């Protein structure tokens, strides 16, 4: 395709990743974090703050001591005013250096010179290896992307399910195990199961602290210990990471932060994703059974040839995007903890795909939320199935007989019901034939229906939905 053929086509139309095209509304939510621009800007954030931290705390430097501290806000503004034009200049420098972090350093050098702060140039990136800057940038990116984008969306899904669990806590529904009619439950209780699972998975994601290393070329503070032998560098750098940057310090590393915490985050999100996937598939099945009905959206089409179709596409989309997210997260979790000796560069290319995995996960969550908003419970169909499966009461009847010490209670009900469709009259006839029962227990069984045989389902649903 020639350049002329590209004219007039939007960047979204030419995107080869759906996160930049079809799902660009999701991709844009992560753009300021995981894009190349986001990474470069966060690297500038680290370099600028390191220079400021030394100006404020490092003793024994005649250069830093002489610098007027009231001008520090001007240095911080190098980061705060970072723009598309700034990014373009960094990439222009990188075209010469062929080193992305060195390009950031040289960009800051230029900015300092423009401010008349030439004397500070030698302190930009001092004592650092490129991984000191990059690993902190990623730690900040991950922490911010989780807290500001991914976690709020995950919490929104859980909140929606909490509302459904409460609303349908007492709506009886035939359960299915192995795809076969089983002991009834309630619609709300089944949503409560997902509330409970997703909460636990989300809490695990929240519990993992991004780590940051800042200890020089091979993790031993060697260069700075020579230049400034009177400074306790492990303590000094820990203060920089934790007090200045608000991250958690990793004190023992090679040249790279070993990425173990990243793998824990990725695996935790994969677990959350898998629960979303389970929910999507269950909703798909319940819709196919007509326990849920999809709302018709005016103007939408379900098939290019079958006009009647209303498809569960939101749940199918969620399922597909979970698969994509998990595949990338798994690849990253397998790759990132492995580095030859003190470091190799393969982690650099791999980490540039983190945002894609986050994007697909967010798309799955978003689509599931949208799908849940498009369904309504079909109480007529649910009631029909409950009333058409009286054989599910074989369980409470045989349990009641066990209470009376009847050794073959299970076998009696198996003979009566296994593989058969039982009517209300069939069940009641058998109950009335059980002379061993007290009149009270017989009446309990006779008053029992598939709809009322739900145990503590309603209570479980309500308590789970209200728990935080």
Buried (B, 14 or more C-beta within 10 A) or exposed (E): EEEEEEEEEEEEEEBEEBBBBBBBEBBEBBBBBBBEBBBBBBBBBBBBBBBBBBBEBBEEBEEBEEBEEEEBEEBBEBBEEBEEEBBEBBBEBBEEEEEBBBBBBBBBBBBBEEBEBEEBBEBBBBBBBBBBBBBBBBBBBBBBBBEEBBBEBBBEBBEBBBBBBBBBBBBBBBBBEEEEBBBBBBBBBBBBBBBBBBBEBBEBBEEBBBBBBBBBBBBBBEBBBEEBEEBEBBEBBBBBBEEBBEBBBBBEBBBBBBBEBBBBBBBBBBBBBBBBBBBBBBBBBBBEBEBBBBEEEEEEEBEEEEEEEBBBBBBBBBBBBBBBBBEBBBBBBEBBEEBEEEBEEEBBEBBEBBBBBBBBBBBBBBBBBBBBEBBEBBBEBBBEBBBBBBBBBBBBBBEBBEEEEBEEBBEBBEEBBEEEEBEEEBBBEBBEEBEEBEEEBBEBBEEBBBBEBBEEBBBBBBEBBEEE
